[in-house]
């Protein structure tokens, strides 16, 4: 006990008192016990918050402690040496029909939804937005910023319609997150810039007024089809007129659009030349060949933007085909590395993402549109989206964009396609429901904030149990796991020298957050 007292006389004095001695012994044992407890807690019993969701029972919270021994072979294993991909942004697309749905609600509920979607303190924490240059399939109907045929000087260019729909929608989001970033792409150029002089690619007697005679331009006499790929049959023509005057005017059109939105306080930081050039649509769209894609991006779009908007990045996208040979043909052009900074994938394009990323590691990769389903608004859609996020983030995508955040009633587009959304509005009742898909997104975006590192992942394709390990900017580990099976599933994840051993409920979505 002498070591506790620096002066010998004070030690002798206190040792003469049996009561003081007993107090010293008690304190010493107590302090040693506390230190031992803290040590054991830090090494063996680290606590995690467990958030789980099942159909009809979402966002249930509990606690779980890591174990020193594994219950079974770990499905993932990290040791602290992993670097991982840095995740940058979650976002959604601003569409006219989403704006209409939001405005069917009372003002207070509108503000609640905007806060939950876009505020850094909200549920989903979206910090990025996508919007369409000209109409897309979730516009009310077709329009472009310049439908005056032959206006190569773009004297009639304007965003007047956007000022009544998309721009108010975006500005409402900016009220809750003024630091949002934005990117854009067209679904269709102005109709007069296309070989068929119409906004869609193919005719549909129920959904558009395009002449069926124009459909001959799509495939001509090409009858070759391939199973297992999308599209089964490739377009043989660029639907954008491949004439230098048109191509340069279209590049200028991009710049005019960026200028106009910048004047509205909405800066565009990235563009992609075309949404889904491999979807031959009855709604706004445009088919392109690899040669046309290379020509427009390399010789017109990128040089024009570099001169007039050097702050805007050009990404190749949006890629929605799993025909690897076609995308490889574009990316292998020797001029492409000086043209684009990254590549964007959606739908079938996600299937070739790992292979392309392995061959072209110099590019950034992003997911550009989460798959929208068929208007079911059900738990199956939530599981599907949960698996998509696992796939894209696990394969190096730095950004993830959802399609419609909010739709009303059946979720119908202006061209008859019924789709899902994160929030569903009943137009008659004027009420909103947070769909199962909303909670699937929250399991990821509420915790994987910008700057988080995606350390490891396991796809859920075979055993229907996708798993991911993430390190947040605050150095907190997050484990995300789903079980899409009809029975409970045991899952073990090794985190350094400890193990997360859990039994996941059937058809459950789960997030584990280090405390």
N, C-alpha and C positions, 0 to 999 in steps of 0.2 A: 504493500500500500504506500510505501514511501515515495514511489514514483509519481504519485498524484500530488505531492506537495513539494514545492521547490525548496523550502527552508526546513532544515533538520529539526529546529525547535518546534515548529508548528506540527511536524509529524509526531514528535514525542508527546506533545500535548494531546493530540487527537487520539493517539493510540492508548493513552491512559483512560479514555472514556469508552467503556464497552458499548454504550448506546450509540456513540458516534461511529464506532467500528461496525456495528450491525447496519447502520444506515449506509455506510460506505460500501459494505458487501452487497446490500440490496441494490444500490444504484449501479454498481459494477455489473452485477448479473443482469439487471434490467437493460443496461446499455448494450451489453454483449448480445442479449436476446433480440433486441431491436435490430442490431446490425446483421445478425444471422438471418432474421426474417426477411429483411430487405434484400440480402444477398440471394437467398433462395428464390424470392419473388422475381428478382431481375433475371435469374438464370433459368428457372424452371416453370414459372407460373405466370407468364405474360398474358395479359387479358386482352381479348378482342370483343368488339361489339359485333353481334350477328344480326343482320337485317334480312328477313326472309319474306317472300311473297308467294302465295298460292292463289288460285282462282277464288275470288270472293273473300280473301283474307290477306290483304296486302300490307306490307311495311310493318311486320311484326319484329320487335326488337328484344334481344336477349344478350347474355354474355357467355363467352366461352374462353377457356384457357388452353394454351398450347401444352403439349405433352412432351415428355423426354424420350418416349419410345413410340415407334410407329405401329399403328394397328394393322397396317398392310403396306404393300409397296407404294411409295408416293407416286402420284401421277405427274407432279412437277417438283423440282428441286432447285433451290437457289442457295448460293453460298455467300452472297454479298459482292462478288466480283463482276456481276453482270452490269453492262452499260445500258442497253436497251434503247428503244426509239423514244424521243421526247414528243409527247402529245401536245398539240397546240390549241385545238378548237373543236367545240361542239356547235352545231348550228342548224338552222332550218331554212326552208325556202319561203319567201314572201309571195303569196299568190292572191289574186283578186277574190277567189271564192273563199279563201281563208279570212280575208278582211270582211267579206259579207257575213260570214258565220260569227265573227267576233262582235259585229255590230248588232246582232240579234239579241244580245245579252244586256242586262242592266249595266250601267256605267261602273258601279262598284265591282261587279263580277268581272268586267273587262279588265279593270286595273289589277285585280287579283291574279287573273290568268297571265297577263303581261309580266307581272312581278315574278310569278312562279317559273315562267319560261326564260326570262332574260336577266333578271337581277343576279348579281354575284352572290346574294344571300338567298336566292330562291331555290326551288326544287331542282330544275334542270340546268340552270346556269349557262344557257346558250350565249356564246360570245362572238358568234359569226353568223352572217346571213348570206343567202344566195337569192338572186332575183333574175327574172328573165328579161332579156333584151327583145322587145316585141312580145306578142302573146305566146303563152304556152297552153297546155291542155287544161290547166286550171285557171285560165282567164275566163271571163264571162263569155267572150266570143273573140273572133279574130280581129287583130289590129296590128299595125306596125307604126314606127315613128316617122315613116315617110312612104306613103303609098302612091306618090305621084310618079307615074311612069316616066323614065328618062331623066329624072332629077339627079344628074351626076354631080352637080354642085351642092346637093343636099340643102337647097334653099328652103325647102318645105319641112325639113326635119324639125320635130318637136317632141316633147314628152308630156304634152298636155293631159293625156289620159292618165298617165302614171301619177300625175299630181293629184288626182282625185281618188286613187286606190292604193297603189303600191307605196308611194312615198309617205302618205299618212300612216300606213301600217308600219313601215320601217321607223319613222320618227316616233311612233308610240313605243316601239321597242327601245329606241335610243334613250328615251326618258329614264329607263331603268338600267341601261348599260351604255353610256356614251362612248365607251371605248371599243364598241363592236367593229369588226372588220367585215368587208363585203366582197363578193365576187359575182360575176355574171357570165351568162352564155345565152345565145339565141336558140330558140326551137326552130324558127324559120326566118330567113332573110325576108325583106319586103318582097311581095309576090312578083313584082316586075323584074327582079334580079334572078328569077329562076326560069329554067327551060320550059316548065309547064305553066308558068304565069299564075300559079295558085299556091296558097299557103301550105297545103298538105302534100304528101307524096303520092298517095293513091286515092282513087275515088271510093266513095261509099254512099250509096243512094239514100241511106237513112241519116247519115251524119254530116255530109257536106255536099256541095253542088259542083264538084269537079267532074269534068267530062270523062267517062270511062275510056274514051279514045286516047286520053293522055297517058293512060297506064302503060302503053306500049313502050314508053321511054324508060321504064324501070328495068326491065329485063331484056327487052328487044326479043331476039331469038334464043337467048340463053335459057336452056332448060335444065342445066346441071344443078342438082341438089345434093346436099350432104347431110346425112343423119347425125345426130349427136352434137350439132353445132347450131349456133344462132348468129345470123339468120341462116335458114337452110339453103336459101338461094340468094346470091349476092347481086346487088344492083350493078349494072354495067356502065351507067352514066352518072356523072356529077349533076345533081339537080341545080346547083349554082352555076350560072353561065360562066364558062371558063374563058373569059375575054379580059385582057388587062384593064380595060376601062372599068368594067364591072368589079373586078377584084380589088382594084385600088379604091374605088368608091366605097366598097364594103369595109375595107380597112379604115377609111376615113370615118365611116359610119360608127364604128366601134369608138373611135376617139371622140366624136360628137356626143355619143351617149355617155361616156365617162365624164366629159366636161359638164354636161347638163346635170348629172347627178351630183357632181362635186359642188356645183352652185347651190344645190339643195342641202348641202352639209352631209352628203353621203359619199364618202370616198371609196372608190373601187380599187382594190389592191391586186386582183387577179382576174384574168379572163380565160375562157376556153372557147374555141372557135365554133363549137356546135354541140348541142345536146343530142346524144344518141343518133349518130348518123347512120346507124345500122338498124334503126326501127323505121320501117316503111309505113308511115302512119296515115290515118284518115284525119288526124288533127294536125296542128302545126308541126312541121318537120322538114328535114332536108337530107337527101341521100348524097354521100360523097364517096369517091373512090380513093384509094391510097395515093394515087398520083395527084388528085385534086387537093387532098389534105396537105400533102407536102408543099405543093406549089403555093397555096394560099398562106399557110403559116410561115414558111421560110422566106418567100419573096415579097409578101405584102403585109400581113398582119404584124409579125414581130418587128420588122424594120420600121414600120410606121409608128408603132407604139414606142419603140426605143427612142425615136426622134421627138415625139410629142408627149409621151407619158412614160418616161424611163422608170418611174416608180411602180408601174403596173407589170406584174409578172404574167407570162404566157405559159399555161399548162396545156398539155395535149389531153383533150377530153371533150365530152364525157364518153368513155369507152364502155359500150354495153354489148360487145361481142366477145364470144369465147374462141373466135378464130385467131389463134396465136400468130399464124403466118401473116395475117393482114396487118396486125399492130407491129409485129417485128419488122415488116417491110417499111413501115413509116419510121420507126425509131432507129432503124439501121442506116437511114440516110445520113451521110457524113456531116451534113449541115445542121442536123437536128440539135446536137448539144449546144450550139450557139443560139438556138431559136427558142427552146423551151427550158423551163426550170423544173418542171415536174409533170406527173401524169395522174389523171383522175379516172376512177372506175366506179361503175354501178351495174346492177343486175348481172347478166352473164359475164360481163367483164371481170368481175371479182374472181371468177374461176381461173383466169390466167395471170392474176396479180402475182402470186408467188414466183412463177416461172420468169415473168418479165422483170421483176425486181431483182432476181438473182443475176440475170444477164445485164441489166442496166442499173447498177447500184448508185450511179452518179446522180440520179434524179430523186426528187422528193415525190412522195406518193400520198394521195388523198382519196377518201371515199366521197362521192359526189351526190348520191341520192339513195336513201334507204328504201328498200322495196316496199311498195304501198299496199299490197294485198288486194282484196276484192270486196271491201266494205263490210267485213264481218265484225270488226271491232271486238274480237274475242281473244281468249287466252292463247289459242294456237298462234295468232298473229304476234302476241307478246313473246312467245318462245322463239318464233322465227327471227324477230328483230334482235332479241338477246343473242342468238347465235351469230347473226350478221356482225354485230359489234365485236364479238370475240374474234371472228375471222379477219375483219379489216384491221383492227388495232393490232392483233397478233401478227399480221403480215406487214407491219411497218407503215400503216397510214397515219399521218399526223393530224388529219382533220376528218370529221364525220358529219355529214349533212343529212338531216331528216327532210322528208318531203313535206306534206301538209301537217302543220302542227295542230290545226283546228279546221273542222268541216262540219256542215250541218246535215241533218236528216240522213239520207242514204249515202252521202259522200260522193254524189255523182259529179262528173266533170261536165263541161259544156258540150262534150262529144260523146256522152253516154257511158263513160267508164266509171264504175263504182269502186271507190278506194277507201282505205283506212286513214285514220288520223290519230294523233295523241290525245286530242280532246274532241268530244262529240257533242254537238249542240242540237237540241230539240227546238226547231223553229217555232212551233206552236206554243209550247210551254215557256219558251225563253229561258231554258235551263241548260247547264253544261255538265257533262260527265267526263271524269278523267278515266280514260280507257285502260285496259290491262297493259297496252303497249306503252303508255305513259310511265307506268311503274317499271317496266323493263328498262326504259331509258334512264330513269332515275337511279336504278341500281348501279349504273355506270357513271353517268355525268355528274351526279351529286358529289362523287368522291374523286373521280379522275379529272382533276382540274388542270388548266394549262400549266405546262412545265413538269407534269408527271412523267415518269419513266415506265414504259411497258417492258417488264423484265422477262416474262416468260408466259407462254400460253399453250393450251392443249385444245385442239379442235374437238367438237362434240359430235362429229359426223357419224362415227361408228357406234359408240356406246351412249350417245345423246347426253354427254356430260361435259360441256365446255367449261374450261377453267382458265383463269388468268391471274397473274401476280403483277402488282403495280407498286411503284414507290412514289409517293406524293412529294411535292416540293418541300413539305414540312418533315420529310424523312419518315413518314408513316407508311407501313406496309398495308396494302389492300389486296384481298383475295376475292375474286368474283367467280361464282360457280353456279351452273344451272343443272337441273336434273329433269330431262324431258321424258323420262320413262314413266310407266304406269305403276312402278313400285319404288320404294325407298332405295337409296343408293349410298353406300359408304365411300367416302373420298378422303384421301390423306395427301397433304401437301407438306413438303419439308421446307422450312424457313430457317436457314442457317443450321443450328444444332437442335432445333425444336420442331415439333410436328403439329400441324393443324389436322385433327382427326374428327370428322363430322359425318353424321348420317343425314343426307339431304332428303327432304320429303319428296314424294312423287310429284312431278310437274311443278317444281319450285324454282324460284329465282333467288339467289343468295349473294350477299355482300358481307365480307368480314373486314372490319376496320380496326387497326391497331390502336389501342387506347394510350 
